[in-house]
Amino acid sequence: MSTVQQPDPKDRPARLTVGVVGAGRVGPALAASLQLAGHRPVAVSGVSDASRRRAAQLLPDVPLVPPAEVLRRADLVLLTVPDDALPGLVTGLVDTGAVRPGQLLVHTSGRYGAKVLDPALRAGALPLALHPAMTFTGTPVDVQRLAGCSFGVTAPEELRMAAEALVIEMGGEPEWIAEEMRPLYHAALALGANHLVTLVAQSMELLSAAGVEAPDRMLGPLLGAALDNALRSGDAALTGPVARGDAGTVSAHVKELREHAPQTVAGYLAMARATADRALAHGLLKPELAEDLLGVLADSTEGDAG
C-alpha cells in the first residue's frame, strides 16, 4: 500500500500575513513557527540591536518597520512586549487608528488575559491571549522547543476554537485559562520556573565553594530525577533531611550556610518550612519529629532577626 505524502508547509498557500510588534525572544520564534505552518511573516518591529539581530536570524528577509506599519501589513499581529508595556501599547495603537476591524491581535503575556485588549476589541479587532509556558533563548532552538509546549489560552468564547487552532499550528498544546485565573496561573509558573533557576544557581555556587569542580555535572542527574519524580508523584517524591525530620542535619546546614553563604539562609529556611509543612500534611514527616525540626527552623529565623 502506498502512503500519501504530505505537502511541505512551505508549498502551501499562506493563509494569514503575520506581524510582530516587539522582537524580543518570544515574538520571532512564534512567527517562525507560524511560518512553518504555512502563514507568512511580513513585518516586524524592534528597537534594540539585539532585537534586530533576533529578527534577522529567525525571520530573514522580513522587513523591520514601525509598529503601526506592522499592523497595516498583517492580518495576525503578535504583541510580544513586556507585561508592563502591553496596556500602553494597545491603547496607543488604537488611539492612532492602527488597529483595524477583523484583525487578529495576539499577546503572549502570562499575566494578562484577553481583557487587556478590550480597547482593540472595541475597534473591531479579534483579541487572543496565547502564553507559551516555556523559557526562550532568542535562537532557532526555541522553534523546536515549541513542539509539545503548553500554551495558556484566554479569549472570548466565540474565538476559542481559533485561538486553540493557532496554538496547535505552532506545535503547542492549548490549555484554557479563565480570564480571572490568569494572575494565579502566571504566579504558579513563575514560582516553579523562575525560582528553580535561583535554587539551582545557588546550589552550584555552594558546591563550588565546597570544592566540587563540576557542580553542573553533579547536579544534572540528581535534579533531573527530582524533577521527574515530583512531576510524577507530587509531594510523595519528597526526600531529604527535612522530610525525614532530621533536625540535627538541618541545624548543621543552617550553621554552614551562615558561615559560608549568609545570603542563602533566608531562602533555605523558607523552603525548609514549606517542605516540612507539606511533608507533615501528607504523612511523610512524623509529628514527633516535626516538633524538633520546626523548633530548629524557628530558632534559626529568630537568629536572622537578631
VEXLOTOR-82180 format. One record per residue: residue number from 1; chain; x, y, z of N, C-alpha, C in turn. Coordinates in steps of 0.2 Angstrom, whole numbers, plus 2048, in hexadecimal, padded with zeros to 3 digits. Layout:
<rs>
R,k,c,n_east,n_north,n_up,ca_east,ca_north,ca_up,c_east,c_north,c_up
R,NUM,A,X,Y,Z,X,Y,Z,X,Y,Z
...
</rs>
This chain:
<rs>
R,k,c,n_east,n_north,n_up,ca_east,ca_north,ca_up,c_east,c_north,c_up
R,1,A,804,7FA,800,800,800,800,804,806,800
R,2,A,803,80B,7FB,807,811,7FB,804,816,800
R,3,A,809,81A,803,807,81F,808,806,826,804
R,4,A,802,82A,806,801,830,803,806,835,807
R,5,A,80A,838,803,80F,83D,805,80C,844,807
R,6,A,80D,846,80D,80A,84C,80F,80E,852,80C
R,7,A,80A,857,809,80E,85D,806,812,861,80B
R,8,A,818,863,809,81C,867,80D,819,86E,80F
R,9,A,819,870,815,816,876,817,818,87C,813
R,10,A,81E,87C,811,820,882,80D,81C,882,806
R,11,A,81A,87C,804,816,87C,7FD,80F,87E,7FE
R,12,A,80C,87E,804,805,880,805,804,888,804
R,13,A,7FE,889,801,7FD,890,801,7FC,893,808
R,14,A,7FF,899,809,7FF,89D,80F,7F8,89F,811
R,15,A,7F5,89D,817,7EF,89F,819,7EE,8A6,81C
R,16,A,7F3,8A8,820,7F3,8AE,824,7FA,8B1,823
R,17,A,7FA,8B8,822,800,8BC,823,801,8BD,82A
R,18,A,808,8BC,82C,809,8BD,834,80E,8C2,835
R,19,A,80D,8C6,83A,811,8CC,83C,813,8CB,843
R,20,A,819,8CE,845,81B,8CD,84C,81D,8D4,84F
R,21,A,81A,8D6,854,81B,8DC,857,81F,8DB,85E
R,22,A,826,8DC,85E,82A,8DA,863,82E,8D4,862
R,23,A,834,8D5,85F,838,8CF,85D,83C,8CD,863
R,24,A,839,8CB,868,83D,8C8,86E,83F,8C1,86C
R,25,A,83F,8BD,871,841,8B6,870,83B,8B2,86E
R,26,A,835,8B4,870,82F,8B0,86E,82C,8B1,867
R,27,A,82B,8B8,865,827,8B9,85F,82A,8B6,859
R,28,A,830,8B7,857,833,8B4,851,832,8AC,851
R,29,A,833,8A9,857,833,8A2,857,82B,8A0,856
R,30,A,826,8A3,858,820,8A1,857,81E,8A3,84F
R,31,A,820,8A8,84D,81F,8AA,846,823,8A4,841
R,32,A,829,8A2,843,82C,89D,83F,828,896,83F
R,33,A,825,895,845,821,88F,845,81B,88F,841
R,34,A,818,895,841,812,896,83D,814,896,836
R,35,A,81A,898,834,81C,897,82D,81D,890,82B
R,36,A,81F,88C,830,820,885,82E,819,882,82D
R,37,A,814,885,830,80D,882,82F,809,885,829
R,38,A,80D,889,825,80A,88C,81F,808,893,81F
R,39,A,809,896,824,807,89E,825,80D,8A2,822
R,40,A,80D,8A8,821,812,8AC,81E,814,8B2,822
R,41,A,819,8B2,826,81C,8B8,829,81D,8BD,824
R,42,A,81B,8C3,826,81C,8C9,821,81F,8CF,824
R,43,A,81F,8D0,82B,822,8D6,82E,823,8D4,835
R,44,A,828,8D8,837,82A,8D7,83E,82D,8DE,841
R,45,A,82C,8E0,847,82E,8E6,84A,833,8E4,84F
R,46,A,838,8E8,850,83D,8E7,855,842,8ED,856
R,47,A,844,8EE,85C,848,8F4,85D,84F,8F3,85E
R,48,A,850,8EE,863,857,8ED,865,85B,8E9,85F
R,49,A,862,8E9,860,866,8E6,85B,865,8DE,85C
R,50,A,864,8DC,862,862,8D5,864,85C,8D3,860
R,51,A,857,8D7,861,850,8D5,85E,851,8D4,856
R,52,A,855,8D9,854,856,8D9,84C,859,8D3,84A
R,53,A,85E,8D1,84E,862,8CB,84C,85E,8C4,84D
R,54,A,859,8C4,852,855,8BE,853,850,8BE,84D
R,55,A,84D,8C4,84B,849,8C4,845,84C,8C1,83F
R,56,A,852,8C4,83E,856,8C2,838,858,8BA,838
R,57,A,859,8B8,83E,85B,8B0,83E,855,8AC,83D
R,58,A,84F,8AE,840,849,8A9,840,844,8AB,83B
R,59,A,844,8B1,838,840,8B3,833,844,8B7,82E
R,60,A,848,8B3,82A,84C,8B7,825,848,8BA,820
R,61,A,84A,8BF,81D,847,8C3,818,840,8C6,819
R,62,A,83E,8C5,820,838,8C9,822,83A,8D0,824
R,63,A,837,8D5,821,839,8DC,822,837,8DE,829
R,64,A,83C,8E2,82C,83B,8E6,832,837,8EC,831
R,65,A,832,8ED,834,82E,8F3,833,82B,8F6,83A
R,66,A,828,8FC,83A,825,8FE,841,81F,8FA,842
R,67,A,81D,8FA,849,817,8F6,84B,811,8F7,847
R,68,A,80F,8FD,846,809,8FF,842,809,8FC,83B
R,69,A,80F,8FC,838,810,8F9,831,80F,8F1,832
R,70,A,811,8EE,837,810,8E7,838,809,8E5,838
R,71,A,805,8E9,83B,7FE,8E8,83B,7FB,8E9,835
R,72,A,7FD,8EE,831,7FA,8EF,82A,7FB,8E9,826
R,73,A,801,8E6,826,803,8E1,822,800,8DA,824
R,74,A,7FE,8D9,82A,7FD,8D2,82C,7F6,8D0,82E
R,75,A,7F4,8CA,82D,7ED,8C8,82F,7ED,8C6,836
R,76,A,7F3,8C3,838,7F4,8C0,83F,7FA,8C4,842
R,77,A,7F9,8C7,847,7FF,8CB,84A,800,8C8,851
R,78,A,807,8C6,852,809,8C4,859,80C,8CA,85D
R,79,A,809,8CC,862,80B,8D1,867,80F,8CE,86C
R,80,A,816,8CE,86B,81A,8CA,86F,81F,8CF,873
R,81,A,81C,8D3,877,820,8D8,87B,81F,8D6,882
R,82,A,823,8D9,887,823,8D8,88E,81C,8D9,891
R,83,A,81A,8D6,896,813,8D6,899,812,8DD,89A
R,84,A,816,8E1,89E,814,8E8,8A0,813,8EC,89A
R,85,A,816,8EB,894,815,8EF,88E,80F,8EE,88A
R,86,A,80C,8E8,88B,807,8E6,887,801,8EA,887
R,87,A,7FE,8EC,88D,7F8,8F0,88D,7F9,8F7,889
R,88,A,7FF,8FA,88A,800,900,887,801,8FF,87F
R,89,A,804,8FA,87D,805,8F9,876,7FE,8F8,873
R,90,A,7F9,8F4,876,7F3,8F3,873,7EF,8F9,872
R,91,A,7EF,8FD,878,7EC,904,877,7EE,908,872
R,92,A,7F5,908,872,7F8,90D,86D,7F7,90B,865
R,93,A,7F7,904,864,7F5,902,85D,7EE,903,85B
R,94,A,7E9,903,860,7E2,904,85F,7E2,90C,85E
R,95,A,7E5,910,862,7E4,917,862,7E6,91A,85B
R,96,A,7EB,917,858,7EE,919,852,7EB,916,84C
R,97,A,7E6,912,84D,7E2,90F,847,7E5,909,844
R,98,A,7EB,906,847,7EE,901,844,7EA,8FB,844
R,99,A,7E6,8FA,849,7E2,8F3,849,7DC,8F4,844
R,100,A,7DB,8EE,841,7D6,8EE,83C,7D1,8E8,83D
R,101,A,7CB,8E9,83C,7C6,8E4,83D,7C8,8DD,83A
R,102,A,7C6,8D8,83D,7C8,8D1,83B,7CF,8CF,83C
R,103,A,7D3,8D3,83E,7DA,8D1,83F,7DB,8CD,845
R,104,A,7DF,8C8,845,7E1,8C4,84B,7E6,8C7,84F
R,105,A,7E5,8C9,855,7EA,8CB,859,7EC,8C6,85F
R,106,A,7F2,8C4,85F,7F4,8BF,864,7F9,8C1,868
R,107,A,7F8,8C1,86F,7FE,8C3,873,800,8BC,877
R,108,A,806,8BC,879,809,8B6,87C,80B,8B7,883
R,109,A,808,8BC,887,809,8BD,88E,805,8B8,892
R,110,A,809,8B5,897,806,8B0,89B,801,8B4,8A0
R,111,A,803,8BA,8A2,7FF,8BD,8A7,7F8,8BF,8A5
R,112,A,7F7,8C1,89F,7F1,8C4,89D,7ED,8BF,899
R,113,A,7E7,8C0,899,7E2,8BC,895,7E0,8C0,88E
R,114,A,7DA,8BF,88C,7D8,8C3,886,7D6,8CA,887
R,115,A,7D4,8CB,88E,7D1,8D2,88F,7D6,8D8,88E
R,116,A,7DC,8D6,88F,7E1,8DC,88D,7E1,8DE,886
R,117,A,7DE,8DA,882,7DD,8DC,87B,7D6,8DF,879
R,118,A,7D2,8E1,87F,7CB,8E3,87E,7CB,8EA,879
R,119,A,7D0,8EE,87A,7D0,8F4,876,7D0,8F2,86E
R,120,A,7D4,8ED,86D,7D5,8EA,866,7CE,8E7,864
R,121,A,7CB,8E3,869,7C5,8E0,867,7C0,8E5,865
R,122,A,7BF,8EB,869,7BB,8F0,867,7BC,8F3,860
R,123,A,7C2,8F2,85E,7C4,8F5,857,7C3,8F0,852
R,124,A,7C0,8EA,854,7BE,8E5,84F,7C3,8DF,84E
R,125,A,7C9,8DF,852,7CE,8DA,852,7CB,8D4,856
R,126,A,7CF,8CE,854,7CD,8C8,857,7D3,8C6,85C
R,127,A,7D1,8C6,863,7D6,8C6,868,7D8,8BF,86A
R,128,A,7DE,8BD,86B,7E0,8B6,86D,7E6,8B7,872
R,129,A,7E6,8B3,877,7EC,8B3,87C,7EE,8AC,87B
R,130,A,7F4,8AB,879,7F8,8A4,878,7FE,8A5,87B
R,131,A,7FF,8A2,881,805,8A2,885,809,89B,884
R,132,A,80F,89B,881,812,895,881,816,894,888
R,133,A,815,88E,88B,818,88C,892,81F,88A,890
R,134,A,823,88E,88E,82A,88C,88C,82F,892,88D
R,135,A,835,890,88F,83A,896,88F,83D,896,888
R,136,A,83F,89C,886,841,89D,87F,848,8A0,87F
R,137,A,84C,89E,87A,853,8A0,879,854,8A5,874
R,138,A,84F,8A6,870,850,8AB,86A,854,8A8,864
R,139,A,855,8A1,864,858,89D,85F,854,898,85B
R,140,A,856,896,856,851,891,852,84F,88B,856
R,141,A,853,889,85C,851,883,860,84A,884,863
R,142,A,848,88A,864,841,88C,867,83C,889,862
R,143,A,83D,889,85C,837,887,857,836,87F,858
R,144,A,83C,87C,859,83B,874,85B,838,873,861
R,145,A,83A,877,866,837,876,86D,830,877,86E
R,146,A,82D,87B,869,826,87C,869,822,875,868
R,147,A,825,870,865,821,86A,864,81F,867,86A
R,148,A,819,866,86C,817,863,872,816,868,878
R,149,A,818,86F,876,818,874,87C,811,876,87D
R,150,A,80F,876,884,808,878,885,808,880,885
R,151,A,802,882,882,800,889,882,7FA,88B,886
R,152,A,7FB,890,88A,7F5,892,88E,7F1,897,889
R,153,A,7EB,894,888,7E6,898,883,7E0,89B,886
R,154,A,7DF,8A1,885,7DA,8A5,887,7D7,8A9,881
R,155,A,7D1,8A9,880,7CE,8AD,87B,7C6,8AD,87C
R,156,A,7C3,8B1,878,7BB,8B1,878,7B9,8AA,876
R,157,A,7B4,8A8,879,7B1,8A1,877,7B1,8A0,870
R,158,A,7AE,8A5,86C,7AD,8A4,865,7B4,8A3,861
R,159,A,7BA,8A5,864,7C0,8A4,861,7C4,89F,864
R,160,A,7C1,89B,868,7C5,896,86B,7C8,891,866
R,161,A,7C4,88E,862,7C6,889,85D,7CC,88C,859
R,162,A,7CB,893,857,7D1,896,853,7D7,896,857
R,163,A,7D7,898,85D,7DD,899,861,7E0,892,862
R,164,A,7DC,88D,863,7DF,886,864,7E2,883,85E
R,165,A,7DF,885,858,7E2,883,852,7E8,886,850
R,166,A,7E9,88C,852,7F0,88F,851,7F5,88C,855
R,167,A,7F3,88B,85C,7F8,887,860,7FA,880,85D
R,168,A,7F5,87D,85B,7F7,876,858,7FB,877,852
R,169,A,7FA,87C,84E,7FE,87D,848,805,87F,84A
R,170,A,806,882,84F,80D,883,852,810,87D,855
R,171,A,80D,878,855,80F,871,858,80E,871,860
R,172,A,80A,876,862,809,876,869,803,872,86B
R,173,A,802,872,872,7FC,86F,875,7F8,874,879
R,174,A,7F1,876,876,7EE,87B,879,7EB,879,880
R,175,A,7EB,87D,885,7E8,87C,88C,7E4,882,88D
R,176,A,7DE,881,88E,7D9,887,88F,7DA,88A,896
R,177,A,7DB,890,897,7DC,894,89D,7D6,899,89D
R,178,A,7D2,899,8A2,7CD,89E,8A3,7D0,8A5,8A4
R,179,A,7CD,8AA,8A2,7CF,8B1,8A2,7D1,8B3,8AA
R,180,A,7CD,8B1,8AE,7CF,8B3,8B5,7D4,8AF,8B8
R,181,A,7D6,8A9,8B5,7DB,8A5,8B8,7E2,8A6,8B5
R,182,A,7E3,8AB,8B0,7E9,8AC,8AD,7EF,8AE,8B2
R,183,A,7ED,8B3,8B7,7F3,8B5,8BC,7F5,8AF,8C0
R,184,A,7F0,8AA,8C2,7F2,8A4,8C6,7F6,8A0,8C2
R,185,A,7F4,89F,8BB,7F7,89A,8B7,7FF,89D,8B6
R,186,A,7FF,8A3,8B5,806,8A6,8B4,80A,8A5,8BA
R,187,A,807,8A7,8C0,80B,8A6,8C6,80E,89F,8C7
R,188,A,80A,89A,8C5,80C,893,8C6,812,891,8C1
R,189,A,812,894,8BB,817,893,8B7,81E,896,8B9
R,190,A,81D,89C,8BB,823,8A0,8BE,826,89C,8C4
R,191,A,821,89A,8C8,823,897,8CE,828,891,8CD
R,192,A,826,88D,8C8,829,887,8C6,830,889,8C2
R,193,A,82F,88C,8BC,834,88D,8B7,839,892,8BA
R,194,A,837,898,8BC,83C,89D,8BE,840,89B,8C4
R,195,A,83C,899,8C9,83F,897,8CF,844,891,8CF
R,196,A,842,88D,8CA,846,887,8C9,84D,889,8C6
R,197,A,84E,88E,8C2,854,890,8C0,858,893,8C6
R,198,A,855,897,8CA,858,89A,8D0,85B,894,8D4
R,199,A,857,88F,8D6,859,889,8DA,85F,886,8D7
R,200,A,85E,884,8D0,864,881,8CD,86A,885,8CD
R,201,A,86A,88B,8CC,870,88F,8CC,873,890,8D2
R,202,A,86F,890,8D8,872,890,8DE,875,88A,8E0
R,203,A,872,884,8DE,874,87E,8E0,87B,87D,8DC
R,204,A,87C,87F,8D6,882,87E,8D2,888,883,8D6
R,205,A,886,889,8D8,88B,88D,8DC,88D,88A,8E2
R,206,A,889,887,8E6,88B,883,8EC,88F,87D,8EB
R,207,A,88D,879,8E5,892,874,8E4,899,876,8E2
R,208,A,899,87B,8DE,8A0,87E,8DC,8A4,880,8E2
R,209,A,8A0,883,8E7,8A3,885,8ED,8A6,87F,8F1
R,210,A,8A2,87A,8F0,8A4,873,8F4,8A9,86F,8F0
R,211,A,8AC,872,8EB,8B1,86F,8E7,8AF,86A,8E1
R,212,A,8A9,86A,8E0,8A7,866,8DA,8A9,869,8D3
R,213,A,8AC,866,8CF,8AF,869,8C9,8AA,86A,8C4
R,214,A,8A5,865,8C3,8A0,866,8BE,899,865,8C1
R,215,A,896,86A,8C5,890,86A,8C8,88A,869,8C3
R,216,A,88B,86B,8BD,885,86A,8B9,885,863,8B7
R,217,A,88A,85F,8B6,88A,858,8B5,888,854,8BB
R,218,A,889,856,8C1,887,853,8C7,87F,854,8C8
R,219,A,87D,85A,8C6,876,85B,8C7,871,859,8C2
R,220,A,874,858,8BC,86F,856,8B6,86B,850,8B7
R,221,A,86E,84A,8B9,86A,844,8BA,866,845,8C0
R,222,A,868,848,8C5,865,848,8CC,85E,84D,8CB
R,223,A,85F,853,8C8,85A,857,8C7,855,855,8C1
R,224,A,858,851,8BC,853,84F,8B7,84F,849,8BA
R,225,A,851,845,8BE,84D,840,8C2,848,843,8C6
R,226,A,84B,848,8CA,846,84B,8CF,840,84E,8CB
R,227,A,841,852,8C6,83C,855,8C2,837,850,8BF
R,228,A,83A,84A,8BC,836,845,8BA,832,842,8BF
R,229,A,835,840,8C5,831,83D,8CA,82B,842,8CD
R,230,A,82D,849,8CD,828,84D,8D0,822,84E,8CB
R,231,A,823,84E,8C4,81E,84F,8BF,81A,848,8BF
R,232,A,81D,843,8C1,819,83C,8C1,815,83B,8C7
R,233,A,818,83D,8CD,816,83B,8D3,814,841,8D8
R,234,A,815,847,8D6,814,84D,8DB,817,84C,8E1
R,235,A,814,84D,8E7,817,84E,8ED,81A,847,8EF
R,236,A,817,841,8EC,81A,83B,8EE,821,83A,8EC
R,237,A,824,83F,8E8,82B,83E,8E6,830,842,8EB
R,238,A,82D,845,8F0,831,848,8F5,836,844,8F8
R,239,A,83D,846,8F8,842,842,8FC,846,847,8FF
R,240,A,84B,845,903,850,849,906,84F,84A,90D
R,241,A,853,84E,911,853,84E,918,84C,852,91A
R,242,A,84A,857,917,844,85A,919,83E,855,919
R,243,A,83D,851,914,837,84D,913,838,847,918
R,244,A,83E,845,91A,840,840,91F,83F,843,926
R,245,A,83F,849,927,83F,84C,92E,846,84C,931
R,246,A,84B,84C,92D,852,84C,930,854,853,932
R,247,A,852,855,938,853,85C,93A,85A,85D,93B
R,248,A,85E,858,93D,866,859,93E,869,85B,938
R,249,A,867,858,932,86A,859,92C,868,860,929
R,250,A,862,862,92A,85F,868,928,863,86E,92C
R,251,A,864,86D,932,867,872,936,86F,873,934
R,252,A,872,86D,932,879,86D,92F,879,871,929
R,253,A,874,870,925,874,874,91E,873,87B,91F
R,254,A,86F,87D,924,86E,884,925,874,887,928
R,255,A,878,884,92C,87E,886,92F,883,887,929
R,256,A,884,882,925,889,883,91F,887,889,91B
R,257,A,881,889,919,87E,88E,915,880,895,918
R,258,A,87E,896,91E,880,89D,921,887,89F,921
R,259,A,88B,89A,921,893,89B,921,895,89C,91A
R,260,A,893,898,915,896,898,90E,891,89C,909
R,261,A,88B,89C,90A,886,8A0,905,880,8A2,908
R,262,A,881,8A8,90D,87C,8AA,911,876,8AD,90C
R,263,A,877,8AE,906,872,8B1,902,86D,8AB,900
R,264,A,86F,8A5,901,86A,89F,8FF,866,89D,905
R,265,A,867,8A0,90B,864,89D,911,85C,89E,911
R,266,A,85A,8A4,90F,853,8A6,90F,84F,8A1,90B
R,267,A,852,8A0,905,84F,89C,900,84F,894,902
R,268,A,854,892,905,854,88B,908,84F,88A,90D
R,269,A,84F,88F,912,84A,88E,917,842,88E,915
R,270,A,841,893,910,83A,893,90D,838,88D,90A
R,271,A,83D,88A,906,83B,884,902,83B,87E,907
R,272,A,83F,87E,90C,83F,879,911,838,879,915
R,273,A,836,87F,917,82F,87F,91A,82A,87D,915
R,274,A,82A,87F,90F,825,87D,90A,825,875,909
R,275,A,82B,872,909,82C,86B,908,829,867,90E
R,276,A,82B,86A,914,829,866,91A,821,866,91A
R,277,A,81E,86C,919,817,86C,919,813,867,914
R,278,A,816,867,90E,813,862,909,815,85B,90B
R,279,A,81B,85A,90E,81C,853,910,818,851,916
R,280,A,817,855,91A,812,854,920,80B,853,91E
R,281,A,809,857,919,802,856,917,800,850,913
R,282,A,806,84D,910,805,847,90C,807,841,90F
R,283,A,809,842,916,80A,83C,91A,811,839,919
R,284,A,816,83D,916,81C,83B,915,821,83C,91B
R,285,A,81F,842,91E,823,844,924,81F,842,92A
R,286,A,822,83E,92F,81F,83C,935,81E,843,939
R,287,A,818,843,93C,817,849,941,81C,84A,946
R,288,A,81E,845,949,823,845,94F,82A,848,94C
R,289,A,82C,846,946,832,849,943,831,850,941
R,290,A,82B,851,93E,82A,858,93C,82B,85D,941
R,291,A,829,85C,947,829,861,94D,831,863,94D
R,292,A,835,85F,94E,83C,861,94E,83F,865,948
R,293,A,83D,862,942,83F,865,93C,83C,86C,93C
R,294,A,836,86D,93D,833,874,93D,836,879,942
R,295,A,838,876,948,83B,87A,94D,842,87C,94A
R,296,A,846,878,947,84C,87A,944,84B,880,93F
R,297,A,846,87F,93B,845,884,936,842,88B,939
R,298,A,83E,88A,93E,83C,890,942,842,894,945
R,299,A,846,890,948,84C,893,94B,851,896,946
R,300,A,852,893,941,856,896,93B,853,89C,939
R,301,A,84C,89C,938,849,8A3,936,84A,8A8,93B
R,302,A,84A,8A7,941,84B,8AC,946,852,8AE,946
R,303,A,857,8AA,944,85E,8AC,944,85F,8B1,93E
R,304,A,85B,8AF,939,85B,8B4,933,859,8BB,935
R,305,A,853,8BB,939,850,8C1,93B,855,8C5,940
R,306,A,858,8C1,944,85D,8C5,948,863,8C7,945
</rs>
